[in-house]
Amino acid sequence: MKARLPQGMGGGPSNMQGMIKQAQKMQEMIENKKAELEEKEYTTSSGGGMVEVTVNGKHEIKSIGINPEVVDPEDVEMLEDMLLAALNEAMRQIDETEEREMNAVTGGLNIPGL
């Protein structure tokens, strides 16, 4: 006795073509989302707003703002620490947003290279 698959299931040529079309559509959506995310800008601050950085989705630093009150020649290390904190937070936000947006496009599939 042969087992029968439900209608629409099975490995016929039309099913394979549908899967290929679906994969191509997903690839196009992924590329569009990547381009959109690369253009997005993230602005973060540290030190209670004393240092502010803006970074784009390509991880490029677009601007750094430093409140003059924080510039103390005797304590350059504090300024460096605030810059690092703000930059690291911006990079974390980029990665978090990219992961969330790509999961929305791929439905949570783990696709290598994304």
Secondary structure, 3 states (H helix, E strand, C coil): CCCCCCCCCCCCHHHHHHHHHHHHHHHHHHHHHHHHHHHCEEEEEECCCCEEEEEECCCCEEEEEECHHHCCCCCHHHHHHHHHHHHHHHHHHHHHHHHHHHHHHHCCCCCCCC
